[in-house]
């Protein structure tokens, strides 16, 4: 009898344990499903930071709706908006003007200047011990921060800021951000995505909708990073005319307001900073505007920016093409060739030559039109990243352009014929 009762008790305990296990399993499954739904919901908001491939978070002060700058006072007359340089005197060695060409990540003329704070040839030497302070140039509002991680490698930051309602700036390749800024971004749900540019993969995260007030001279981070010895600085002034483009529909409107950050200081400070304007080889730009330009398009001619297999606005520059002047040696012109041309044997690179005002050899880009002729160019690799190339160029129409490579080390006497192995671009 006792044995029967023990069997019954044991059977009851087993049933209770089975029921409990089922309940626990259902609870865990429910929790898992909720987690999956929340993860899916969160991923619906994933988008690219401004340092990545999308422009969804660009702020145009002329558009008042959802504009964090609307609470700021209007900019005073003139351009003198800043009083303090973002890097201390003696802690930077040169400033590269607007319009630098460095394909494929910067196939188009750059819309920002570079302040050299570490050796750009050895950015890996950057450490916390040698980091330079990044300083607020005026009383500013920080309204956005992005982090950009080279996948499996270094993380650096970008900071969007504004001193007044009608103008805004951005710092890029910020090695670290201050504790004050870090505290604020930790309050925000991160939006991240992965993208590829310059032949490398990145993961970008966007912290947007910030309203962090910073006083002039306050340290907001460190300048430069292990990815770059340069501090990038953008400046947009919506009181100024838009940049002239051959096809404005290709560009996000925000990218059409490009100014030189150095121009927003007093005349004496500006002249001091202009003394640092030079290229990587210490060449000095003498042509006006001294701080460079992004206005390179000449409609109806070969000169300017061209797009490969693109519908609508571009987001990354890597596959495209720019035919423009060197931003330092302005007597030279450059084929800034993105990745699309590799299909016809032209590696990504900046290929330089001295333009001529007549003939079909090395003809100035601004004088090449849809005239049915093929032009030839003897170029050297301006970035010292590969061999020189002999290029062929023709325009089948005012809105289309083709380039190819010529077998042989020089153009020779010509005439030249474009073969079927070419890559085509459009305005």
C-alpha positions in Angstrom: 0.0 0.0 0.0 2.8 2.4 0.9 4.4 1.5 -2.4 1.2 2.4 -4.3 1.0 5.8 -2.5 4.6 6.6 -3.3 4.0 5.7 -7.0 1.0 8.1 -7.0 2.9 10.9 -5.3 5.8 10.4 -7.7 3.4 10.5 -10.7 1.8 13.7 -9.3 5.2 15.4 -8.9 6.1 14.5 -12.5 2.8 16.0 -13.8 3.5 19.2 -11.8 7.0 19.4 -13.2 5.8 18.8 -16.7 3.1 21.5 -16.4 5.7 23.9 -14.9 8.1 23.2 -17.7 5.4 23.9 -20.3 4.5 27.2 -18.6 8.1 28.3 -18.3 8.6 27.3 -22.0 5.6 29.3 -23.1 6.8 32.3 -21.1 10.3 32.1 -22.7 8.8 31.8 -26.2 6.6 34.8 -25.6 9.5 36.8 -24.3 11.5 35.8 -27.4 8.7 36.7 -29.8 8.4 40.1 -28.1 12.1 40.7 -28.4 12.0 39.8 -32.0 9.2 42.2 -32.7 11.0 44.9 -30.8 14.2 44.3 -32.8 12.3 44.3 -36.0 10.5 47.6 -35.1 13.9 49.1 -34.1 15.4 48.0 -37.4 12.6 49.8 -39.3 14.3 53.1 -38.2 17.7 52.2 -39.4 19.3 54.8 -41.7 22.7 56.2 -42.6 24.5 59.0 -40.7 25.6 62.1 -42.5 29.2 60.7 -42.6 27.7 57.7 -44.5 25.7 57.2 -47.7 22.5 59.1 -47.0 21.6 62.7 -46.5 18.3 62.2 -44.7 19.4 64.1 -41.7 20.8 67.2 -43.5 19.4 70.4 -42.1 18.5 73.3 -44.4 17.8 76.3 -42.2 15.4 77.7 -44.9 13.1 74.8 -44.1 11.6 75.7 -40.7 9.7 72.4 -40.1 11.5 70.1 -37.7 14.5 72.3 -37.7 16.6 72.3 -34.5 18.3 75.6 -35.5 15.0 77.5 -35.5 15.5 78.4 -31.8 18.8 80.1 -32.6 19.1 83.8 -33.2 19.6 85.0 -36.8 23.2 85.4 -37.9 24.5 88.9 -37.7 25.5 90.8 -40.8 28.8 89.7 -42.4 30.8 86.5 -42.0 32.5 87.0 -38.7 30.8 84.3 -36.7 33.8 82.6 -35.0 36.5 83.9 -32.6 38.5 80.8 -31.6 40.2 78.3 -34.0 39.1 74.7 -33.2 42.7 73.5 -32.8 45.2 75.4 -30.6 47.9 77.4 -32.2 51.0 75.3 -32.7 49.0 72.1 -32.8 48.3 72.0 -36.5 50.7 72.3 -39.4 48.7 72.9 -42.6 45.2 73.4 -44.0 44.1 71.8 -47.3 41.6 74.1 -49.2 38.3 73.0 -50.7 38.2 71.0 -53.9 40.7 68.2 -53.0 40.4 65.1 -55.2 41.2 61.7 -53.7 39.1 59.0 -55.4 37.3 56.8 -54.8 35.9 58.1 -51.5 36.4 61.7 -52.7 36.0 61.4 -56.5 34.3 64.8 -56.5 36.0 68.0 -55.3 35.7 68.0 -51.5 33.2 70.3 -49.9 35.3 70.7 -46.7 38.8 71.8 -45.7 41.3 69.6 -43.9 43.3 70.8 -40.9 46.5 68.6 -40.4 46.9 67.8 -36.8 48.9 64.5 -37.1 51.0 63.0 -39.9 48.5 62.0 -42.5 50.8 59.3 -43.8 50.9 57.6 -40.3 47.5 58.2 -38.7 48.0 55.0 -36.7 50.5 57.0 -34.6 47.5 58.9 -33.1 47.0 58.0 -29.5 45.1 59.5 -26.6 48.5 60.7 -25.2 49.2 62.9 -28.3 45.6 63.8 -29.1 44.9 67.5 -29.8 42.0 69.2 -28.2 39.0 70.0 -30.3 37.6 73.4 -29.2 34.3 75.1 -29.8 35.0 78.1 -32.1 32.1 80.2 -30.7 29.0 79.7 -28.6 27.4 76.9 -30.6 24.5 74.5 -30.6 25.5 70.9 -31.3 22.4 69.2 -32.9 23.9 66.0 -34.3 26.7 63.5 -33.7 27.7 60.5 -35.8 30.0 57.7 -35.1 31.8 55.8 -37.9 33.5 52.5 -37.4 35.7 51.0 -40.0 34.3 47.5 -39.6 36.6 45.6 -37.3 38.7 48.7 -36.7 38.8 52.3 -35.5 35.8 54.4 -34.5 35.7 58.1 -35.0 33.0 60.8 -34.8 31.5 63.7 -36.6 29.8 66.7 -34.9 27.1 68.9 -36.4 27.0 72.4 -34.9 25.6 75.9 -35.5 26.5 79.3 -34.2 23.3 80.9 -35.5 20.1 80.2 -37.4 21.4 80.7 -41.0 24.7 78.8 -40.9 26.1 75.5 -39.8 29.3 73.6 -39.6 30.6 70.1 -39.1 33.7 68.5 -37.7 34.8 65.2 -39.1 37.4 62.6 -38.0 37.0 63.5 -34.4 39.0 60.9 -32.4 36.9 61.2 -29.2 34.0 63.2 -27.8 33.8 64.9 -24.5 32.1 63.3 -21.5 29.4 66.0 -21.8 28.6 64.9 -25.4 28.9 61.2 -24.6 26.3 61.6 -21.8 23.8 63.1 -24.2 24.2 60.5 -27.0 23.9 57.7 -24.5 20.3 58.9 -23.9 19.4 58.4 -27.6 18.4 55.2 -29.4 21.0 54.5 -32.0 20.3 54.3 -35.7 23.0 52.4 -37.6 23.8 51.1 -41.0 26.7 49.6 -42.9 28.1 51.1 -46.1 31.2 50.9 -48.3 33.3 53.7 -49.6 37.0 54.1 -50.6 37.1 50.3 -50.9 36.4 49.8 -47.1 33.4 48.9 -45.1 32.0 51.1 -42.3 29.3 51.0 -39.7 27.8 54.4 -39.0 25.5 55.3 -36.2 23.5 58.6 -36.0 22.6 60.5 -32.8 20.2 63.1 -34.1 17.9 65.6 -32.5 20.4 66.8 -29.9 20.3 70.3 -28.4 23.7 70.6 -26.6 24.7 74.2 -25.8 28.5 74.7 -25.8 30.5 77.9 -24.9 33.3 79.3 -26.9 36.7 77.7 -26.0 35.0 74.6 -24.4 36.7 71.3 -25.4 34.2 69.0 -27.2 36.5 66.2 -28.2 39.9 65.5 -29.8 40.9 66.4 -33.4 42.0 63.7 -35.8 41.9 60.0 -35.3 43.7 56.7 -36.1 41.8 56.8 -39.4 43.0 60.2 -40.4 45.6 62.8 -39.3 43.3 65.5 -40.6 40.4 67.2 -38.9 37.7 67.8 -41.6 35.6 71.0 -41.3 32.5 71.8 -43.4 30.7 75.1 -43.5 27.3 76.0 -45.0 25.9 79.5 -45.1 22.4 79.8 -46.4 22.7 83.5 -46.8 25.1 82.9 -49.7 24.3 81.8 -53.3 24.1 78.1 -54.1 27.0 76.4 -55.8 26.5 76.3 -59.6 25.9 72.7 -60.8 25.4 71.5 -64.4 22.6 69.3 -63.1 21.3 70.4 -59.7 18.8 67.5 -59.5 21.8 65.1 -58.9 22.6 66.9 -55.6 20.9 67.1 -52.2 20.1 70.9 -51.8 22.2 71.0 -48.6 25.4 70.1 -50.5 24.9 73.2 -52.7 25.7 75.6 -49.9 29.5 75.3 -49.5 31.6 77.9 -47.8 35.2 78.0 -46.5 35.2 77.8 -42.7 38.3 80.1 -42.5 36.2 83.0 -44.0 34.1 83.3 -40.8 36.8 84.9 -38.7 38.0 88.5 -38.4 40.1 89.7 -41.3 43.3 89.4 -39.3 42.6 85.9 -38.1 41.5 84.8 -41.6 44.8 86.1 -43.1 46.7 84.2 -40.4 44.8 80.9 -41.2 45.2 81.5 -44.9 49.0 81.3 -44.4 48.6 77.6 -43.6 46.7 76.8 -46.9 48.8 74.3 -48.8 48.6 70.8 -50.2 50.1 67.5 -49.0 53.4 68.2 -50.9 53.5 71.8 -49.4 52.4 73.3 -52.7 50.5 76.6 -52.2 47.3 77.6 -54.0 47.6 81.2 -55.3 44.5 81.3 -57.5 41.3 83.0 -56.1 39.4 81.9 -54.3 42.4 81.1 -52.1 40.4 78.7 -50.0 39.4 76.6 -53.0 36.0 75.9 -54.6 33.6 73.1 -55.5 32.2 74.9 -58.5 33.9 73.0 -61.4 31.0 72.2 -63.8 30.9 73.9 -67.2 27.7 72.9 -68.8 28.0 71.6 -72.4 31.7 70.8 -71.9 33.7 67.9 -70.5 34.7 69.9 -67.4 33.0 69.0 -64.1 31.3 66.1 -62.4 29.9 63.1 -64.2 27.8 60.2 -63.0 27.9 56.5 -64.0 24.7 54.4 -64.2 22.8 56.6 -61.7 19.1 57.5 -61.4 18.3 60.5 -59.2 20.6 61.9 -56.6 24.0 60.3 -55.7 24.8 59.3 -52.2 28.4 58.0 -52.6 31.0 59.2 -55.0 33.0 56.0 -55.6 31.8 54.9 -59.0 31.7 58.3 -60.7 34.1 60.8 -62.4 35.3 64.4 -62.1 37.2 66.3 -64.7 38.5 69.4 -62.8 41.5 71.6 -61.9 43.9 70.5 -59.2 43.0 72.4 -56.1 46.6 73.4 -55.4 48.5 73.3 -58.7 45.7 75.1 -60.6 47.6 75.1 -63.9 47.0 71.3 -63.9 43.8 69.4 -64.7 42.9 66.0 -63.3 40.9 62.9 -64.3 39.5 62.0 -60.9 38.4 58.4 -61.7 36.1 56.3 -59.5 35.7 52.6 -59.6 33.4 52.2 -62.7 36.3 52.8 -65.1 38.2 49.8 -63.7 36.1 47.7 -66.1 38.0 49.2 -69.0 41.4 49.1 -67.4 41.6 52.4 -65.7 42.3 51.9 -62.0 40.8 54.4 -59.5 43.1 57.4 -59.2 43.8 61.0 -59.8 45.5 61.4 -63.2 47.1 64.8 -63.9 48.2 66.7 -67.0 48.9 70.3 -68.2 46.0 71.4 -70.4 46.4 73.0 -73.9 44.2 75.6 -75.5 44.3 74.0 -79.0 44.4 70.7 -80.7 43.1 67.3 -79.6 46.0 66.3 -77.3 45.7 67.3 -73.6 42.9 69.8 -74.5 41.5 71.9 -71.7 38.4 70.1 -70.4 36.3 73.3 -70.7 37.0 73.4 -74.4 36.0 69.8 -75.2 32.4 69.6 -76.5 30.1 67.2 -78.4 31.9 67.9 -81.6 32.4 64.3 -82.8 36.1 64.4 -82.0 38.1 62.0 -79.8 40.7 63.7 -77.5 43.8 62.1 -76.1 45.6 62.8 -72.7 49.0 61.9 -71.5 48.6 61.8 -67.7 50.6 61.0 -64.6 49.2 59.5 -61.4 48.9 62.6 -59.2 48.5 60.5 -56.0 51.5 58.3 -56.7 49.4 55.2 -56.3 50.0 53.6 -59.7 51.3 53.9 -63.2 50.5 56.8 -65.6 47.7 56.3 -68.1 47.0 57.5 -71.7 43.3 58.4 -71.8 40.8 58.9 -74.6 37.8 61.1 -74.2 34.8 62.0 -76.3 31.3 63.5 -75.8 28.6 61.8 -77.9 26.2 64.5 -76.6 26.2 67.5 -74.3 25.0 65.3 -71.5 27.1 62.2 -72.1 30.8 61.5 -71.9 33.0 58.5 -72.6 36.5 57.6 -71.5 38.8 54.8 -72.4 42.4 53.8 -72.2 44.8 54.0 -75.2 47.3 51.1 -75.6 50.8 52.7 -75.7 52.7 54.9 -73.4 51.9 58.3 -75.1 49.2 59.8 -77.3 51.5 60.2 -80.3 50.4 62.3 -83.3 46.8 61.0 -83.6 44.1 61.0 -84.8 42.5 58.7 -82.3 39.5 56.5 -82.5 37.3 55.6 -79.4 37.0 51.8 -79.4 34.1 49.8 -78.0 35.9 49.3 -74.6 34.8 52.5 -72.9 32.8 53.6 -69.8 30.0 56.1 -70.2 28.9 58.9 -67.8 26.0 61.3 -67.8 25.3 64.7 -66.3 
